[in-house]
Every structure is written in C-alpha cells, then in structure tokens.
Amino acid sequence: MASNDDSFQLETGQSPSKVRSRPQSRGANHGTSGNTEADKSREEALRQELASVKKVNETIEGVLHSLEKAKANMKVSRRKVSKAAALTSVRRSTAQSVLRRNC
C-alpha cells in the first residue's frame, strides 16, 4: 500500500483546480510546518490559479459596469425617442389642423 507522500503527485502542467489536496499526515511530525517540494509546487500552482481567477473576476466586473452604463444610456435614449415621437405627433396634428383651416 502506498504512503500518503507516494499517493500525492503534482504533474507539471496539470490544472491546479484538478489537483487533490494531500491528506494530513498522521505521523510523528503531524502539525509541523515542514513543506515538501510537492507542497510548495501545489501552493505556487494554487497562487497562480487564484491570480488568474482574480483577473477573470476583474474583467467580468468591468463588463458588468459597461453593461450597466449601456443600460442607463438606453433608458435616456428611449426617453428622448419617446419625447421626440410625442413632439412629432403634436406637430403633425397641428400641421393638419392648419391645413384644414386653410383649405
């Protein structure tokens, strides 16, 4: 049967999201802060993954902000178009009234 150290391997190029965490050792040095190279590699891969996720989140937040601004601009445009349509309708009815009087 393989030991915990033998069963955990970090393959270069493997996505950190697919890496399983190593079970805690139950040996004499349980609770010590000694890190193996595999632990250090895993931590670095996780840090890189976290940085990547943070960048994606920032990008998504930027897109959401842009969409909110676009939504606000569309509301303003909709109001302006509605007012212009109402004004056009008033002018058209006024023009028709004038034409009827003059004919």
Residue pairs with C-beta under 8 A, 6 or more apart in sequence:
4 22
4 23
4 25
5 25
5 36
5 38
8 20
8 22
8 23
8 38
9 38
10 19
10 38
10 41
10 42
10 45
14 45
15 49
16 42
16 45
16 46
16 48
16 49
17 49
19 42
19 45
19 46
21 42
22 38
22 39
22 42
24 30
35 43
